Amino acid sequence: MKIIHLQAADSEGPTAAELAEIQQEWPLIAAELDLLDAEIAYINAGPAASALDRRRIRRAERQVLAVTRELADSDVLTDGAA
């Protein structure tokens, strides 16, 4: 019988660079979570979904696109400076 030794999960935490990347991408993560919340509310409303529910989804989609554009623009600027 082989025993597989796994390192403890707490011995391998994210590096400072990984944490910085997560921090930079956090606005996109938050925007995507807002979109997911809007979609869940719409699905749960079922046939009773209102125009306001649909508007909330469209607004959240636009926010995801706006944040994605901002991140893409900042990546271009960062890559060009390197």
N, C-alpha and C positions, 0 to 999 in steps of 0.2 A: 504494500500500500504506500503510495506516494503522498507526502504531506506538502502542500503548497504553502510557503511562508509569504504572507503579505505584510507589507509595511503598514504601520498604523496610519490611518488617514490624516491624523493631526500632524504628522511629521512632514507632510508635504502640503504646505499652504501656498497660496498664490504669491508670486513675487511682487515686488514693488511696481515693476513694469506692467504686469498683468492687472494689478489693482488700478493703475493709472488708465489703462485701456478701458476697463469696466467703468470707471468714473467718467471718462470721455463719452462713452456710449450710453450712459444712464438716461439722458433725455429720450433717446430712441426707445429704450426698454420701457420707460414710463408711458410714452405715447402708444406703444403697441399694447400695453396692459389696458390703457383707456379704451382702445379700439376693441379689445377682447371683451371688456365689460359691456360696452355698447352692443356688441353682437350677441352676447349672452342674454342681455335684457330683451333684445328684439326677439330672439328665439323663444324665450320664456313667455313673452306676451302672446305668442301664437297669432290667432286670427284677430285678436284685439290690439295688435301693434298699430301704433298711431304714426302720423306724419312726423311727429316730434321724435319718435324712436328712430325712424329712418334718417332724419336730419342729424341726430346725434352720431349715427354711424358715419355719415358723410363728413361731418366735422372732424371726427376722430381719424378718418382716413386722410383727410387733408393735413392734419397735424403730423401724422406719421411721415407723409411725403415731404413736408416742410423740414422736419428734423433730419430726415435722410439726406435731403439736399444740403443742409447746413454741414452735416458730417462729411459728405462727399467733398464739398468745397474746402473744408478745413484740411482734409486728407490731401487734396491736390496741393494746397499751399504748403503743407508740411513736407510732402514728398519733393516739391520743387526746391525747397530750401536746403534739403539734404545733399 
